[in-house]
Amino acid sequence: MSTFKISATKYRPNSFNEVIGQDDVTGTLENAIKKNKLGQALLFCGPRGVGKTSCARILAKKININEENNGDYSFNVFELDGASNRSVDDIRKLNEQVRIPPRIGKYKIYIIDEAHMLTTEAFNAFLKTLEEPPEHVIFILATTEKNKILPTVLSRCQIYDFKRISTTDIKKKLEYVLLDQKITYDDEALFLIAEYSDGSLRDGLQILDRMINFCDNEIDI
């Protein structure tokens, strides 16, 4: 059996132009990079499946790229899961790691997903590093629950609020996926899937994958 990639992974955006429904955020991030006004601690917050982690990865790759340097700096990007790296000891190790400058490129970028899962003690251990990070480090925190982030942490971050994606935008993406896979469909069925996604593109793509299997490659109402 050949390796199957779910649509949410296969069609993950690789540039800000491909991100659906977050023009305000992506436009602001693009301008911040161009004007060299990007903060060293960013917080991406919003509902699940709207592009927070995807935008964090895209931004992380773009940070080291400019007119003179356009190589691959993916090895300067480190992803951590807040759920499994939530203790004080984990954050202390991180605080030690960030002191070491990158061998190539200007910045090391740390993406901390599900940041609200960090313990209060871990957040407190992280505060000093967030307030005065080394010049070569940028932190991108992503969370679905901004209300669980300590106010002292919020005050040290540039906050970017991601919104739910419109039903119309989700439907357009579903159409793109089906056309790419040469699967027939009717508009009413796609609208129903998009509506049921509740603003989450990832949820919409996951429902679509199930419907493709259930309907035997012909999606109808």
C-alpha positions, 0 to 999 in steps of 0.5 A: 500500500502506498503512503497516504498523506492526509489533505491537511498535511499534503496541502499545508501552505508553504508561503504567506500567499498560500495561507487562507483567511488570515490576510491581516496577520500575514500582511503585518508579518511580511511588513515587519520583516521588510521593515526589520521591526519584528519582535523577538517574542511573538504570540500566535493565538486563535481557534484550532486549525486556522493556520497558527503553526503553519504561519509560524513555520513560514515566518521562521524560514523567512526570517534568515532569508534576505537579498544576500542570504536565500539558502536553507536555514531550516536547521535554525528552526526548533519546534517544541510541544508545550504539552510535553516540554512543560516543566521548569526543568524543560524551560531551564534547558531551553534557557541554556540552549538559546544562549548559543548563537547559530553557526550560520544565519542571523537567528535561531527561531524557537516555535513553542506550540500549545504554549498554554500547556506550560506550567505556571512555574515554567512560565515564570522560569521563562519570563527573564529570557522572554523579556531580554532574549539574546539578539540571535533568538526569536520565540514564536508561541502558538496557543488556542487558549490565550486566556491561560497565558500569564499576563506577564508573558502576554505583556512581553509578546507581540500578539497576533490574533488569528480568526476563524476562516469563513465558510466561503474561503474553506469551500474554495480550498476544498474545491482546489483539493478536489480539482487537484485530485480529479474528484467530482463534487457538487457545490451544495455538498462542499458548502455543507462540509465547509459550514460544518468545519466551524471556521477550521480549515484543518477540520474541513480537510479532515471531513473531506478526506473521510467523505472521499472514502465514504462517497467513493470519489464522488462527493454529492449532497 
